[in-house]
Structures are given as structure tokens and as C-alpha cells.
Amino acid sequence: MNIIQAIIIAIVEGITEFLPVSSTGHMIIASSLMGISGSDYTKIFEIAIQLGAILSVVVLYWRKFFDFSKGQFYIKLAIATVPALMLGFLFSEKIDSLLENPTVVAISLLLGGIVLLFIDRLFSSHPVTEDKDITYNKAFIIGIWQCLAMIPGVSRSASSIIGGMQQKLTRTLAAEFSFYLAVPTMLAATCYKLFFKKYPVEGEELRGYEIVFSNTQNTQAFIVGNIVAFIVALLAIKFFIGYLQKHGFKLFGIYRIVAGVILLLLIYAGYLQ
């Protein structure tokens, strides 16, 4: 992976991570179109640049994350993170195999788009307007919804936001809680892929960080990718919150449907394997 390819994937990650359109799905397609999908470094890179996206949330909502007087906030995030951690641990290999399948991404984009077209009507009652009113039970159920994002193309953002709205949160609060929840969830996944999981490389088994720092090109791609993902994610979050308050999810639903159909056509025509 060269620097240009790293920047392109980082831009895709930054734009799509917090929008309900599936960052993983878009990165899989981008890497496939550039002919770099399937390599161990590409898989690691697509996880590792989430660090930049995570940092953007912490920076934007630093008052929330560093207000240590409100311990319930951290407990709720921990509770909501548990389902994803458990399923991720139990089905890690199966999830990784799905990540290599553009057809799964295309179908998930299409079906998820149909859901987003009607989500505002389906969950129209929003009495929960502040995060202090999110109970531990609601946090856990939102965490269960988030687990749907383990299917490539579903979108962690979309599934957790839908879970929040199903638990009577307003659109804005559901989106913000989804951002908060991204930090421990994505950090855990990134740390596992970088520091614990081993990858077979030329007869050796190396951990993710060893591959990242195995040569200058990989290291540069990692650093540049995270910087780009951080900047783009900052802008994407600000845009998303403003747009969501005024317009809802319909546009994102239409986009997902169009993207899913185009991907299925590309797969059928043989442009994507």
C-alpha cells in the first residue's frame, strides 16, 4: 500500500465511520477497486486508522469524556460495549471471513437503505432527550443493536442509532450516544487487531503492530492514514449532526440503496471479486 492508497482509504474511513452508510463496507470496496484487498496489511490498516476517527470523537466531545464527576456515563458506555466484545471474541474468525466478501457488503447496504427510508416513521416517539436519562437497560439494548454491524455493510453507526431510536432517544441523542459508544468499541477492536491477533507472514506469525512497523512504507501509511482519518472524521461528524437535526435519514437510505445496486452490478460484471 502506497501513501496515495492510504490517503484514499483514510478519507473513506473518515467520511463514512460516523455516517449510517458502513465504513467497513466502503473501505472493502475501495481497496478492492485499487487492487489491494486481501493483504494482511490492508486488513490491519483498515482497522488501525480507526484510531484517528476515535480521536476525533474524543476531541469534539472532550467535555463529556473528561468530566470524571459523572461516573454513570462511563458505566453506561461499558455496559453498551459488552455485547460487541463478547460476540467479537467468540466469532472473530467468522467475522473476518465475511469482511472479504463484497457481495455481503452490497446486500447489507441495500437492505439497510430500505430500513433507513422508514426509520423516522417507525420510531417517531422520542421522550429521551438527554444522556442522563439513558438507563443501564437502554444502554445494553443499544449495545445489542450495535452487534449487527459485525455484518459488513450494516454500519455500526446506523445499527446503534437505530437501537437508540428504538429505545426512545431523539435522533440527535441517538447519534451522539453512537459516537460515544464508538470510542470503547472501536478502541477494543483496534487494540486486539494490533497487539494480540497474529498474522501469518512469510512463514512467521506477526502481530499487527509488528507488520505496521516492519518497513518504512507501512509505517508512513499508518501515520498519514490516521491523521487524514482524524481530520475528515471531525468534519463528517459536524456535518452529520447538523443534517440529521433538519432532514433525518432518508437521504442516507437512498444512497445505500443506490450504492448496493451499483455494487451488485459491478460484482455481476466481474469488476469486483
Buried (B, 14 or more C-beta within 10 A) or exposed (E): BEEEBBBBBBBBBBBBBBBBBBBBBBBBBBBBBBEBBEBEBBBBBBBBBBBBBBBBBBEBBEEBBEEEEEEEBBEBBBBBBBBBBEBBEEBBEEBEEBBBBBBBBBBBBBBBBEBBBEBBEEBEEBEBEEBEEBBEEBBBBBBBBBBBBBBBBBBBBBBBBBBBBBBBBBBBBBBBBBBBBBBBBBBBBBBBBBEEBEBEBEEEEBBBBBBBEEEEEBEBBBBBBBBBBBBBBBEBBEEBBEBBEEEBBBEBBEBBBEBBBEBBEBBEEEEBE
